[in-house]
Amino acid sequence: MASYRAIITISLLSCLFLFSSASTNTDKVALGLYYESLCPYSANFIINYLAKVFEDDALLSILDIHLVPWGNARIRANNITFDCQHGPSECLLNTVEACAIDVWPELKEHFSLIYCIESLVYEHKYPQWESCFDKLGLDPKPIADCYTSGYGTKLELQYAAETNTLQPPHQYVPWVVVDGQPLYEDYENFVSYICKAYKGTAVLKACSELSLTNFQRGKAKPDHPVFHKEDAVIPALLARMKSGISSWMHQSNMVNTM
């Protein structure tokens, strides 16, 4: 009889533990970042804002962070290849970062490489991106294999599908989403949205400090930089117009001198 009671007690404790674990997981806040590797605003957000979350273990523990390196890239008509807003180098680094997420699924591991690469982007030194492997003591072979095998391209196409089915659709990068809700141009204040969305019982210092700061300074209209899908098209269009005007003026001068 005593043995039977012990078994029942253990079973109940196990159920309570499982319930507690499940409750903790459901309390997590989903934070999604849709970005592109060579966008200066994406790089700025990653290294100067998102990285601070990794310095706060309590805040990091209640987050489910999802990074999507695709941004404003576009798939070609063949549905296999794609063009990136900042050119082939961005396609390369988007794919490298996608491979990192796949090769090292643990958040801190893949974020360390992404942070290193984006720091170089921020400093206009992104051609040195391979130096990040030595800096972090990471083996570059799994990333090279992922890229050269074409698997990285498949990952990118998956991220393309995810980005293109966002509701509401993304308008620019960085596109930050908290529990499915886009923050639009107020993305740099993402921690305040996390604090509002969090339904758990943990006391978060970041949220307490944020409440005090907001109370002291009041609300200001957000003015945070973004990179629209059309931003890369306009300079190219202006360049073509300038070239056309120059050509026309040259031809006009030739006619006048005849």
HUDA-V415331 format. One record per helix or strand of 3 or more residues. SS is the DSSP state (H for helix, E for strand). FROM is the first residue (numbers start at 0). LEN is the number of residues. Records with the same first field share a line. If there is no record, write none. Layout:
SS: FROM-LEN  FROM-LEN
This chain:
H: 1-25  39-14  56-5  87-16  106-16  125-3  130-6  140-8  150-14  183-14  204-13  230-27
E: 28-7  62-7  174-4
